Amino acid sequence: MSLNSVITAAAALQRLEGVAGVMLFKGRNTIHRQMPFSETRADNLREIISQMLDGYRQVRRSIRQIYLEFDGGVLLIVTQDEAVMLFFLTSRADADLAASAASVMLNDHAAALSTASSAPQPAAQNSPDGIEELVVTSPRALTQITDKAGATVNQWGAVRQCVESVLGKVMGRAQAANLVQRTISEAQIADPYRLNASDVRKLAVSVIEHVPNTSKRRQLLVELDAAMEHLQA
């Protein structure tokens, strides 16, 4: 089974506000990697995380999320079966939002991930959506890295926060995040961060239109417009 859709979905998670790097792997098979340091360091990190998770599995402890805070940033780990989604977060990131988005992604692609190999695979020459590999050979502030990564994308991260804030009036946060992700999948949007401003607004509206109650839906659309007023068109 092809993992192209999984890779695209994993790559899209890097567009979340404050995410400096992501890595999706299963065993020694790195399915997608976009980290702000060298491949060698990323492989070492994968090995360390794998050993830690194996330790929990050996004592029959099921781990879903791990949050590790360091002086230079945060490592957030979200797991499902053998698949592991790892985030490198800056202080600007919303860890809860990242965890929710990762859980939805892993659940939506569970079938493909279950058949994926755990053995090392040949590295792809280019990432599926043309994302540049950010390799850090000398110390740089994380803000410099994220500024470089975010310079070519739209404001979907801020728009998504508006949408989920409005939906929070009628459903829980996890439900809102799930609804947003499912709307993106239904619309067959590979990467919402590459949409133009008009399509971003249409996507935001289409999420709210899933609310079944007509009067609530109309009120939420009004509130969405008000919440998005401060964003540039």
N, C-alpha and C positions, 0 to 999 in steps of 0.2 A: 504493500500500500504506500502511495506517495505521501511524503511528509511536507510537500510544498505549502499546503494550506496551514499546517501547524507552524512552519517557519515564518510565514507571513504574519500569522496571529501573534507569535512571540515577538517578532520585530516591532509590531505596532505598539506593544506595551512600553517600549522605550520612549514613546512620545508623551507618556504621562508626565505631568509636571514634576521636576526634581529628580527624575530617573537618569542616572549617569551611565548605567550599564545594565545589561540583562544577559542571562545565560540559561538555556534550556538543555537539560541533558538526561540521559537514562543510562545508568551504569557508567561505562567509559565512552559512551557514544554522545558526543557533543552535537546536539541537533541544531542549535542556533547559539551563536555567541557574538555579542557586541559589547565588549568591556573596554574601559578607558585605560588599559595597560596591555602589555605584550601577551601573545598566545601562551608563552611558557608560564607566566604568572597565572593566567586564567586556568590553564591545565592543572597547575599545582593547587589552586583554590578548589577546583572541581574534585580533585582527589581527597583533599582534606574534608570537604563537606560530605563526600560519599562515605568516607571512613566513619565520620560522626554518625551519619544516618544508619550505617550498617550496625554500629554499636547498639543503637536503640532497637533495631529489628531483632538482634540476637537475644535481647531480653524481652521480646514481644511487647514493646512499647510503640504504639502507633503515633507518629509525629505528623501533624498537618502543617504547622507553621513554626518558624524559628526567627526570632528578631535579635540581631546582634549589633549593638551600638558601639562604635569606636570614635576616637577623636576626629578622624577624617571623613566619617560617613557611617552609613548603616548597611548591613547585609540583611536582606529579608529573604527567607527561604520558604517556598510554598511547595508542598509535595502532594502527589496523588499516585498511589501504588509505587512504581519504581521511577516515575517521572518527577523531575525536580526543576522548578522554575526559581531562579535566583536573581534578585535585584541588588544593584549597588545604588543606594539612595543618598541624596544630599539633604540638607536641612529644609529645602523647599518642598520636598515630597510629602504626599499624604500616604502613609504606610498602609492605612486601612483600605484606601481606594486601590492601591497597587495589589494588595493581597486579594481583594474581592475580584478584581479584573483577572488576576492569575488563576484563581479558583475556577472562574467561569471558563477561561480559555482551556484549562486542563480538562475540565468536565466535557466541554464541547468536542474536544479532540481525543477523548479517552480511547476510542476504538483504534485510531491510527497509532497512538502512543503505545497501546498494549501490544501491537504487532511489531513495533520498532525494535531493532537489535540493541542489546546492551554492550556489544563489542565496539571497539573503535572503528570509525568509518572514515573513508577518504574525505579530506576537507574540500568543500566547494571553493571554486576559484573566486566567485563573486556572490555576495548576498543576493537573495531573490528580488529585493526592491532597491538595490543600488546604494544601500547605506554605507557610508564610508567607515572603515575601520579606524578607530581612534587609538593609536598606540602612543603611550606616554613613555618617553625615554629619559625625561628629567622631571623633577617635581613641578607640578602646576596646581593652581587652585581648582577645586572642583567646579567652581562657578565658571571658570574659563572653558572647561570641558563641556559643560551643559550649554553654555552660550553658543559654542561652535555647533553642537548637535542640534540645537533648536532653531538655528538661523534660517533654515530652509523649509520649515513647516508652518502650518496655519495655527489658529487659536483654538483648535478642537479641545485641548485640555481644559481651557477656561470655560468653553461652552459646555463641555460635559459636566463640569462642576455645577454650572447653573442649572442644567437639566436635572441632575440628581438632587440638588437642593430643593427644586420645585416638587419633584416626585416624592420627596421626603414627607410631604404633607399628607400623602395618601398611602404610602407603603414604607417598609423598612429600607435601610440603606443597601443591604445586600440584594434585596429584590430590585431596587432601582438600578444598581450596577448590572445585574443580570439582564434586566429589560433593555438597557442601553446596548449591551453586547449582542443580545439576540436580534435587536433591530438592525444592527450593523451587518450581522450574518445574513439575515433575511434579504437585505438590500444588496447583498453580494459586494460589499465595499471592502476591498482588500486593505486599505489604509486610510482611515478618516482624516489623518493629518495631511493628506495630499489633496483633499477636496478644496475647491475654491470657496470663497466666502458665502456665495449664494447656496451652494450645495450643503455647506456646513449648517446653515440655518434650516434648510429643508430637513436635514437629518435630525436636528434637534426637535423640530415640530413633529416629525413622524414618530419619534419616541413617545411624546406626550399623547399622540393620537391613539396609542394602544390602551389608554385608560378608558374602560368601558362606559362609565357614567358620563352622560353628555354634559350635564351642568358642571361637574367637577372638571371635565376635560377643558371646557371653555374657560373656566376660571384659571386653570393651570397654564393655558396658553397665554392668557393676559399677563400672568405673573412671570412667565418665561420671557416675554417681550420686555418687561420692566427690568428683569434681572440682567438681560443682555444689552441694555442701553449703553452701559459704560464700555462695551467692547467695540473695537473698530470694525467697520463693515468689511 
